[in-house]
Amino acid sequence: MEEPLDINKNKAWKYVTNKVSLPEVHATINVPKYGSFWKKLAAFTGPGLMVAVGYMDPGNWATDIAGGAKFGYTLLSVILISNLFAMLLQHLSLKLGVATERDLAQACRDSYSRPVSFVLWILAEIAIAACDLAEVIGAAIALNLLFNIPLTYGVVITAIDVIFILFLQNKGFRIIEVIVAGLILIILLCFGYEILASNPDFVAVSKGFIPSSQIVTNPEMLYIAIGILGATVMPHNLYLHSSIIQTRKIENTYDAKKSAIKFGTIDSTASLFIAFFINAAILIMAAATFHFSGNNQVADITDAYHLLDPLLGVKLAGLFFAVALLAAGQNSTLTGTLAGQIIMEGFLNIRLKPWLRRLLTRLVAIVPALIVAVIYGEKGTTDLLILSQVILSLQLSFAVVPLVMFTSDKLKMGEFANPTYVKYTAWIVTFIIIALNSYLLIDTIF
């Protein structure tokens, strides 16, 4: 019989977190000890889909539409590379949660001095606010397109989802996972239709997945490419995944944790393939519909919606586009709520009532969105949407660096520490992210 692993005896941690992550749903989903591969995989299916939501939220749409309309299929390679980065980082995130029984926020709190942890918490909260801003704007635009609700009213309506989230949290974690999966299916079906309606040149599409030197030599293309990277790999997802993987009831033994990491990684990787398809579909649709018809300046979600039907000669493309946008916004709301709770509780070791924490972060997003919607209208909200992605991109390094450090540390991770090839690959990815985000920051400022 295996000896239980006692992480709290590990002297690699400066402090010891006594509270579990997301206590109301921690270890609430049973994992079968025996049974087929598929039965075990089914028990771990869910967290990956919730993480995948962040890779298809409204913030991704602007960069994908702009990239496809301006440069055709060329930037598909960037979406592919970004998703490969994401698959690696999400694997490290879930591995941290399973091996150490800490989420990333708790691990930071237990490893760094209080001032450093506080700064990382502030940066993570800024990332959550930026993510929430994208959800607010995306949902408001979708409501405007579908029901002709003015943007200002749409922004205010998004505050109502606080009640919806609270209701779901009391029904169990599996209910949330099922709803997220259902909304992803809606988005997937909508963009499956968009691909068929836009009738792209699939030979040209396949060539787009091969990296081109133009991406680096063309400054405008490089800028959008970095935007796609920033919109794809989300910092709050790294905190989220390290926590929600712990909703599975895993025995505190080496074999059980090794199995959990394996099945969690399969779930995560498969889910991110779905997100990759959706992101690629947005860009392919934009390229086939706008770029090759001479409308290569389309970078606005609203413009894309209004041009889809006349350019494609169909009646449902615009409708499905808006429905998918609303589904993406609502899905992001669900996962953003959980990520915000994880970050606050993990870094500060305090617990606010869910409705209060959600309301506070929602107000941070609603106030600037409302002001911009009133003063500048649609154009202003689009610019604010892009700004939210820049902010998320800049926060990414502050989540990735600790994650790679922790998962590469044998004292913290024991036998689950990154093997040499994974460690060096992860650091290369980290330095690429830091370099590109530094370029984006300098270019945005100057």
VOFIPA-246334 format. One record per residue (C-alpha): residue in three letters; x, y, z. Coordinates in steps of 0.02 Angstrom, whole numbers, padded with zeros to 5 digits, always signed. Layout:
VOFIPA-246334
ALAXYZ...
This chain:
VOFIPA-246334
MET+00000+00000+00000GLU+00066+00171-00048GLU+00115+00297+00085PRO+00012+00458+00079LEU+00103+00611+00016ASP+00113+00749+00146ILE+00147+00913+00058ASN+00137+01014+00218LYS+00297+00935+00284ASN+00388+01001+00132LYS+00510+01135+00189ALA+00515+01212+00015TRP+00363+01317+00063LYS+00394+01470+00172TYR+00213+01466+00233VAL+00081+01332+00240THR-00094+01359+00172ASN-00219+01268+00282LYS-00372+01310+00178VAL-00416+01215+00020SER-00449+01302-00145LEU-00633+01338-00184PRO-00690+01249-00024GLU-00874+01243-00074VAL-00834+01126-00221HIS-00665+01052-00170ALA-00656+00863-00197THR-00843+00852-00230ILE-00831+00748-00391ASN-00786+00564-00367VAL-00652+00482-00473PRO-00668+00293-00499LYS-00521+00190-00435TYR-00557+00054-00561GLY-00643+00045-00728SER-00604+00081-00910PHE-00496+00220-00980TRP-00652+00310-01042LYS-00740+00300-00874LYS-00592+00381-00789LEU-00575+00512-00925ALA-00760+00555-00906ALA-00731+00593-00722PHE-00597+00720-00769THR-00689+00797-00917GLY-00747+00973-00877PRO-00606+01082-00807GLY-00524+01087-00978LEU-00683+01153-01059MET-00698+01288-00926VAL-00519+01341-00960ALA-00549+01337-01148VAL-00683+01470-01125GLY-00546+01600-01093TYR-00471+01560-01263MET-00631+01603-01357ASP-00696+01751-01257PRO-00751+01915-01341GLY-00576+01984-01323ASN-00512+01859-01452TRP-00639+01910-01581ALA-00571+02084-01621THR-00392+02022-01649ASP-00448+01872-01753ILE-00565+01977-01861ALA-00432+02111-01889GLY-00300+01980-01929GLY-00409+01889-02056ALA-00479+02045-02139LYS-00308+02128-02161PHE-00193+01982-02196GLY-00300+01837-02254TYR-00248+01668-02185THR-00068+01716-02144LEU-00093+01734-01956LEU-00172+01562-01935SER+00003+01503-01889VAL+00004+01625-01743ILE-00161+01554-01678LEU-00087+01379-01691ILE+00074+01426-01600SER-00023+01521-01466ASN-00131+01368-01433LEU+00021+01256-01420PHE+00091+01377-01290ALA-00076+01371-01200MET-00080+01180-01198LEU+00091+01175-01115LEU+00051+01310-00986GLN-00118+01236-00940HIS-00035+01066-00916LEU+00087+01146-00794SER-00057+01234-00706LEU-00160+01077-00674LYS-00003+00982-00625LEU+00036+01113-00493GLY-00140+01096-00421VAL-00136+00906-00415ALA+00042+00884-00352THR+00047+01020-00218GLU-00140+01033-00177ARG-00122+01220-00198ASP-00188+01335-00332LEU-00065+01456-00413ALA-00120+01600-00301GLN-00095+01497-00143ALA+00074+01436-00207CYS+00130+01616-00233ARG+00070+01663-00060ASP+00161+01515+00018SER+00324+01548-00076TYR+00350+01736-00082SER+00362+01872+00047ARG+00203+01964+00090PRO+00249+02123-00010VAL+00287+02019-00166SER+00126+01919-00146PHE+00029+02081-00125VAL+00099+02153-00287LEU+00061+01992-00380TRP-00116+01996-00310ILE-00142+02175-00371LEU-00080+02128-00544ALA-00192+01974-00548GLU-00343+02079-00496ILE-00304+02201-00638ALA-00304+02053-00757ILE-00473+01995-00689ALA-00544+02171-00710ALA-00480+02176-00890CYS-00556+02005-00924ASP-00721+02062-00848LEU-00714+02218-00955ALA-00704+02112-01113GLU-00853+02008-01053VAL-00957+02164-01017ILE-00920+02244-01185GLY-00940+02082-01284ALA-01108+02042-01203ALA-01169+02222-01226ILE-01122+02220-01411ALA-01210+02052-01434LEU-01368+02116-01349ASN-01362+02269-01462LEU-01344+02164-01619LEU-01478+02037-01573PHE-01610+02144-01489ASN-01559+02321-01536ILE-01531+02362-01351PRO-01424+02521-01336LEU-01246+02487-01279THR-01268+02586-01119TYR-01418+02481-01067GLY-01329+02323-01121VAL-01181+02363-01008VAL-01299+02387-00860ILE-01394+02225-00899THR-01232+02126-00884ALA-01233+02163-00697ILE-01385+02051-00679ASP-01280+01896-00710VAL-01221+01911-00528ILE-01386+01830-00476PHE-01370+01696-00610ILE-01193+01651-00554LEU-01245+01638-00371PHE-01387+01522-00418LEU-01270+01407-00515GLN-01138+01400-00378ASN-01266+01325-00260LYS-01311+01185-00381GLY-01142+01097-00386PHE-00989+01108-00495ARG-01045+00981-00624ILE-01196+01091-00666ILE-01078+01235-00706GLU-00970+01122-00815VAL-01123+01059-00911ILE-01185+01236-00944VAL-01011+01289-01003ALA-01002+01138-01119GLY-01174+01180-01188LEU-01126+01359-01227ILE-00964+01301-01309LEU-01067+01183-01418ILE-01176+01331-01473ILE-01020+01431-01520LEU-00947+01280-01611LEU-01106+01251-01713CYS-01121+01436-01756PHE-00945+01445-01824GLY-00962+01279-01912TYR-01102+01364-02010GLU-00996+01520-02037ILE-00856+01416-02113LEU-00977+01328-02232ALA-01060+01493-02281SER-00896+01583-02312ASN-00832+01440-02422PRO-00645+01469-02394ASP-00506+01404-02505PHE-00448+01258-02396VAL-00283+01241-02488ALA-00242+01423-02446VAL-00306+01394-02269SER-00185+01247-02245LYS-00040+01356-02304GLY-00089+01485-02173PHE-00037+01366-02035ILE+00143+01373-02097PRO+00235+01520-02013SER+00284+01660-02132SER+00430+01780-02117GLN+00308+01922-02156ILE+00240+01906-01979VAL+00405+01972-01911THR+00454+02091-02052ASN+00285+02178-02068PRO+00261+02290-01913GLU+00072+02298-01930MET+00058+02110-01948LEU+00175+02084-01800TYR+00068+02199-01692ILE-00090+02101-01729ALA+00005+01937-01706ILE+00056+01991-01531GLY-00123+02043-01498ILE-00181+01868-01547LEU-00053+01792-01428GLY-00108+01908-01288ALA-00292+01870-01319THR-00261+01683-01328VAL-00154+01643-01176MET-00249+01715-01027PRO-00164+01741-00857HIS-00322+01710-00755ASN-00339+01537-00835LEU-00178+01481-00753TYR-00249+01522-00581LEU-00417+01445-00629HIS-00353+01277-00691SER-00239+01246-00541SER-00394+01261-00431ILE-00538+01178-00524ILE-00437+01019-00557GLN-00450+00998-00368THR-00639+00979-00380ARG-00599+00796-00417LYS-00583+00684-00265ILE-00405+00622-00285GLU-00317+00505-00163ASN-00159+00577-00086THR-00043+00449-00166TYR+00084+00455-00306ASP-00012+00338-00423ALA-00177+00429-00398LYS-00099+00599-00431LYS-00003+00535-00582SER-00166+00469-00654ALA-00255+00633-00617ILE-00120+00732-00707LYS-00131+00616-00858PHE-00320+00624-00876GLY-00326+00809-00833THR-00200+00844-00971ILE-00301+00744-01099ASP-00457+00843-01050SER-00363+01008-01061THR-00277+00973-01226ALA-00436+00910-01311SER-00534+01061-01249LEU-00401+01182-01312PHE-00412+01099-01483ILE-00595+01152-01485ALA-00544+01329-01437PHE-00413+01324-01574PHE-00544+01276-01703ILE-00659+01419-01649ASN-00520+01549-01651ALA-00458+01487-01819ALA-00638+01487-01884ILE-00660+01671-01838LEU-00502+01718-01932ILE-00543+01606-02082MET-00719+01679-02093ALA-00649+01856-02086ALA-00519+01817-02218ALA-00639+01728-02337THR-00777+01857-02316PHE-00685+02023-02298HIS-00504+02010-02355PHE-00538+01930-02523SER-00685+02045-02560GLY-00581+02202-02535ASN-00651+02245-02362ASN-00484+02225-02277GLN-00510+02367-02153VAL-00646+02277-02056ALA-00585+02259-01877ASP-00745+02299-01783ILE-00864+02164-01719THR-01017+02269-01763ASP-00956+02302-01940ALA-00920+02117-01963TYR-01097+02074-01907HIS-01178+02196-02029LEU-01069+02145-02177LEU-01081+01956-02160ASP-01253+01928-02236PRO-01238+02043-02388LEU-01061+01986-02431LEU-01101+01800-02411GLY-01274+01812-02486VAL-01357+01720-02341LYS-01476+01773-02203LEU-01415+01681-02047ALA-01227+01716-02043GLY-01245+01879-01947LEU-01373+01805-01827PHE-01265+01654-01785PHE-01115+01769-01766ALA-01207+01873-01634VAL-01276+01719-01545ALA-01100+01648-01532LEU-01037+01814-01464LEU-01171+01816-01328ALA-01133+01635-01282ALA-00947+01676-01272GLY-00982+01825-01159GLN-01090+01724-01040ASN-00966+01581-01033SER-00826+01702-00991THR-00932+01772-00851LEU-00943+01600-00769THR-00758+01563-00774GLY-00707+01742-00734THR-00811+01735-00574LEU-00721+01579-00515ALA-00549+01646-00562GLY-00582+01805-00464GLN-00632+01706-00310ILE-00477+01595-00324ILE-00360+01743-00340MET-00431+01841-00194GLU-00443+01693-00076GLY-00275+01620-00128PHE-00170+01777-00112LEU-00256+01857+00038ASN-00318+01702+00129ILE-00484+01790+00159ARG-00657+01747+00099LEU-00785+01874+00043LYS-00963+01823+00010PRO-00972+01774-00176TRP-01106+01903-00217LEU-01002+02043-00140ARG-00840+01996-00227ARG-00927+01974-00394LEU-01019+02139-00378LEU-00858+02233-00336THR-00762+02166-00486ARG-00913+02188-00599LEU-00925+02372-00551VAL-00741+02396-00593ALA-00779+02335-00769ILE-00950+02416-00790VAL-00902+02593-00742PRO-00768+02623-00877ALA-00871+02527-01007LEU-01024+02632-00967ILE-00929+02797-00976VAL-00849+02752-01143ALA-01015+02687-01214VAL-01104+02850-01167ILE-00967+02967-01231TYR-00893+02876-01381GLY-01020+02742-01429GLU-00976+02585-01529LYS-00804+02641-01586GLY-00752+02682-01408THR-00808+02513-01341THR-00710+02424-01478ASP-00553+02520-01432LEU-00585+02479-01249LEU-00603+02295-01294ILE-00433+02296-01379LEU-00358+02390-01230SER-00422+02254-01113GLN-00325+02126-01215VAL-00166+02231-01205ILE-00185+02238-01015LEU-00211+02049-01006SER-00060+02021-01116LEU+00050+02128-01004GLN-00007+02035-00846LEU+00030+01864-00922SER+00216+01859-00877PHE+00178+01885-00692ALA+00076+01723-00690VAL+00184+01620-00809VAL+00352+01649-00724PRO+00297+01587-00550LEU+00205+01440-00630VAL+00360+01380-00724MET+00470+01409-00570PHE+00357+01310-00454THR+00328+01163-00572SER+00515+01150-00607ASP+00560+01146-00421LYS+00590+00968-00359LEU+00575+01024-00178LYS+00399+01087-00209MET+00339+00960-00337GLY+00436+00804-00286GLU+00427+00670-00421PHE+00304+00777-00519ALA+00433+00913-00556ASN+00454+00956-00740PRO+00575+00842-00832THR+00721+00933-00911TYR+00646+00947-01086VAL+00482+01016-01019LYS+00573+01139-00905TYR+00678+01212-01046THR+00531+01216-01166ALA+00426+01307-01036TRP+00563+01437-01007ILE+00583+01466-01195VAL+00395+01494-01209THR+00404+01611-01058PHE+00544+01716-01133ILE+00452+01727-01300ILE+00296+01790-01209ILE+00398+01916-01109ALA+00488+01979-01265LEU+00330+01997-01368ASN+00235+02081-01227SER+00380+02202-01199TYR+00372+02246-01383LEU+00184+02270-01371LEU+00202+02384-01220ILE+00335+02493-01303ASP+00236+02502-01465THR+00074+02545-01373ILE+00157+02685-01273PHE+00261+02763-01411
